[in-house]
Each structure stands twice: as C-alpha cells, then as structure tokens.
Amino acid sequence: MATASLTSAPGRAAIGGVEDLTAILLCGGKGERLRPLTENCPKPLVPLAGKPILQHLIESLRAGGIERFVFCVGYRAEMIRTFLAAQFPESVGIRVVDSGDASMTDRLLDAQPHVPGRALVCYGDTLANVDLSALLDAHRRRNALATLATFPFESPYGVVDTDDDGRIDRFREKPVLPYWINIGYLVLEPAAWHPLERGSDMPAFLARLAATGRLYAHRHEGRHLTVNTEQDRALAERQLARMITVP
C-alpha cells in the first residue's frame, strides 16, 4: 500500500455537521464491464458530458459541504493522482491511498488512518443528488452506528399484470418495485470500523453492521446514476442534465 498527500487535510475531529465528514471515495476497481473505455483509463475518469465521473462526484459532494477526501485507488492510480492535482485547489483536503489490487473492505481499512471522525463512503462510479444534511440529520437522530443511502429498485424489464384467470389487465414498462438498493453514501461513526475485517467484502461488512442493530437505511428518492457498462454510461449521460450538479 502507498499513500500520497496532495494537500494538507484538516485534522479536526468530525463531530459536527457535513463539513466535518471525511468522504472516502472507492476508485480502485478495474471496471472490466466498461471495456474498452477502461483499458487505458480508470473507471472514475471515464467521461460523462465532457467531465470525468469522479469530477462530477467531487463537485457534488463539495457543493454539499464536504472539503476533506480520501481516494482509495488501485488500477491506473497515477492517472487519478494526476487528475486530482490538476483539478482541485489546495483548499480541498485530499489524501490518496493506493492499495493496489485489493477488495473494497481492504481499501477502507487502508483509508481508516486518514479519517479523523465520521466518514462518508461513496462509490467512484455512482452519482446521486443525496441531501447530505438530511442524511446526517437522520443518522444522528437515530443514534446510528452507520447509515446507508438506498434507492427504489426499478425493474429492467416491462411487467405484465393479470387477473386470477390469466386475463391481462395492463402492461407496465420498467416499473419501480417494492425494494430498495444500496447506492453507497454510507455514513460511518468511528466505532463502525470495528466489524470490518481484512480479506472480507462489503456485503459481509454491512451484514456485521446490521447485526449490531444500529445500521439504518436513508431512503433517497431523488436522482441516481451508476456506471457499470457502456449502456449505463450512455444512459447516465442522457440523464445527467436532470441531476442537481455543479455546472
């Protein structure tokens, strides 16, 4: 593991509002489902509407009040370091942690020493106009150990509704189903790191947090985009204008 500090991050403990959160952005995967775009470029730097996904994400989080970031990198890490050094001013607290080819949970453990208080964990390929103040308020009101943003699950297929005799009542194109999906934006108290084990994975970590009885969901019903494939990227580019983002 290698670390690099591009700027001097503030050392104040995260005990207050959104401005005291440290955002941990998971940016180390190979993005194999997005090839050939990711053959020579890390997925967070794949462009959407002329700007890298990662730039949209950072600008959105900064607009929400966050100024301290830890970037968990691996694949094509130097490209992300170069991008950050060129794009963001010294007023932004940035730390880059290179874990090489590692799991998300190992990347989180490597990032932990650089987080002075509460953390906000985000995926480097996901954008959502989550109200960070509302997320944090809900987290504190419940005395949560961790709070995860969730989003309504939309079926990728059209569905057919019938009566008991099989008569078709109607067709519904890609309806929203009564389920909620994990979109990241995970708030962690300092004590929430204890269930995290090296060599495990994110589902196991979340399951251990749930077992404490203090993992809560925050339902986000705004906009959400995740880029895993070229089809996702093209759809995200069309929908991006409807997101609340920084120009």
N, C-alpha and C positions, 0 to 999 in steps of 0.2 A: 504494500500500500504506500502511495506517495501523496503528500499534501502540498498545496501551494496557496499562499495568501496573496491575492491581487490587491487588496486594500486592507486597511486596519479596521476590523469589525469591532463594534462597541462591546464592552464586557459587562454591561449592566444586566442583572438577573431579570428574567422575563416574568414579572409579577403583575403587570398592569394590563393595558389594552392590546389591540392589534399591533401597535408599534413595538411591543416587547416580544412578539413572536419571532422565532428564527425559522425561516422557510427552508426545508430540506427538499431539494428537487432531485428526483431519481432520474438520471440521464445516462446510465451506463450500458444499457442493453444494445444488442446488435441490430435490432429492427429488421430481422430477416424476412418478415412478411411484407416489408415495404421495398424489397429489392426490385429493380436495380438502383433505386434512388439512394439506398443506404450502403451501396458497395464502397463508396468513397466518401461517405458523409454520415455522421451520427444522426440518428432519427430526430433528436430535438432541433437539429439545424435544417431539417427539410423545410422548404419554404411554403408558407400559406399566404396568398395575396401579397407576395413580394417580400415578406419578412419571415425569418425562421419561427417555427412553432415556439421555441424557447423564448424568443424575444416577446412574442405576444403574451406568454405566460408571466414573464418577469414584469412587464409593464402593467399587466392586470393586477398582480399582487402589490406592486408599488403603489398603484392608484388606490388600493385598499388600505394602505398604511404601513406595509412591510418594507424595511430597509436593510434587513440582515438575512443573508442567504448562504446556505451550504449546498454546493453542487456535487452530487455523487456521480462520478464519471468512471468510464472504463474504456469502451470501444471508441476509437478515434478521439481520445481525451484531449490531445493537444489542440485539435480544431476548436473544441469548446472553450479551452483556456484562451486561445487567441481571440475568439469571438467576444468573450466577456471583457477582456482587457480593452478591446477596441470600442465596445458599445456602451459601457456603463461607467459613470463618473466615480471619482474617489469617495464621494459622499455615500455611496452604497457599500455596505459591509459584505464582502464576498470572500468565501473560502471554497477552494476546490479540493476535493478528496478523491483520489484515484485508487480504486480497489481492484483494478484490472478486471478479469473475467470472474465475477462474483454474483451471488444471489442478492436480491433486494435487501434481505434481512442483514446480510453481512455488510452491505453498503451502509445501512442505517447504523450498525454498531460502529463502523469506522467513522461515521459522521458525529456520533454522540459526544466525543470530547470537545467539539466545537459549538455545542449548543448550551448556552448558559441558563436556560429556563425552559419555558414551554416551547414546543416545536409544532410546526405545521408541515406535514409531509404531503407532497404533491408528486404526481407522475409527470415526467417531462414530455409526454405525448398527449396530455389531456388539458383542455381548456374548459372552464366553466365560470360563469359570472356569479360565483358564490358571494353572498354578502358576508364578508369576514367578520364584521362586528356582530351580526346576528348569530353566526356560527359560534363565536367565542362567548357571547352572552348566554346562549343555550347551554354550552359546555359548563360554564361556571354556575349557572342556576341549578344544574343537576348534580353539582359536585362530582363531575365525571372524572374518571381517570383518563379516558380517551373518548373522542367524538369523531365520527366518520360521516362525511357528506355522502348522501345516497340520492339516486335519481330514478324517476319512473322508468320501468323497462318497457320499451316499445318492441313489439314483435317484428322480426324482419320479414314476415310473411303476411299476406292477407288472410283473414279467417272467415269461415262460413258459419252462420248461426242457423240452427234448425229447431223445429219443434220436436216433441217426443215421437212423432210418426215419421220423422226424417224430412218433413217439408221445409224447404229453405225459406227462412224469413228475410235474411239480408246478408250482404257481403260487407265486411269491414276491412279496409286497406290499412295494414300495419297498425293495429290498434295499440294503445297503451294498456299493458296488462297489470294485474294487481300485485306487482312485485317491484322491488327497489334494488338497484345495482350499486356497487361500490365504485365511486368515481374519485377516490382519494380525498384530498383536503382533510387529512386526518390530524386532529389536534391531540397532542400527547403531553400530559403532565410529566415532570421529571421521574416520578415513580412508575410511569407506564413502561419505562425501558426494562424493568426487572424481568418480565416474562419473555424478553427477546433473547433467543439462543442462537449462537453462531452455527451455521450449517443448516438452519431450518428454512422456512419460507414464509411469505406474507400470510397465506391462509392459516398456518399454524400459529403465527404471532397473534392474529386477530382472534382466533379461537381461544387462545390463552387469556387475552384481554377480556373476551366475553365471559369467560369462566369466573372472573373477579366480580361480575355483576355490575361493573361500573364502565362498561363500553356502551355508548349511546349512538343512535343514528340522528343525523340532522337532515331532514328532507329538503332537498333543493329542487325547486320546480321552475327554475329559470332556463338558461341555455347550457348545453353541454356538448362538447365535441371531443372525440378520441380518435387518434390517427394510428391505425394498425396496418392498413393496406392502402393501395393506391385508390381503391374505390372510396375508402374512408377519407383519404386526403382530398379527393375531388369533391366529395360531399361537404366536407368541412370548409373548403374554400368557398363554396356557394353559400353556406350558412353563416360564414364569419361576420358578414355585414350586420346580421341580426343580433350578434353578441354585443354586450356592453364592453367595449375595449377602448384602449387609449389609441388615438389616431397615430 
